[in-house]
């Protein structure tokens, strides 16, 4: 597993958890348009990006777990040939993400019109 794949997988796990609806719509569009999905699904791709950049839970995780994520990224950069050696860093980051205090955070915010 490459560094980028591992980092992408961690980000995808969090995105899927909090932007499930957007990810599902985008995935269905890609499946429905296998040869032209880049054109047909651009708006849905943008909705996924908007969700990941604006979702209150993801923002809170980015803030509260920035130290763990930075350590994870540093480990990946230092161990590009063996990213699996960063599994403890991944576990710490995901553990942090799971324990973020979401009191007062809109877990299922009302989507804002684009």
Order of alpha helices (4+ residues) and beta strands (2+ residues): alpha-alpha-alpha-alpha-alpha-alpha-alpha
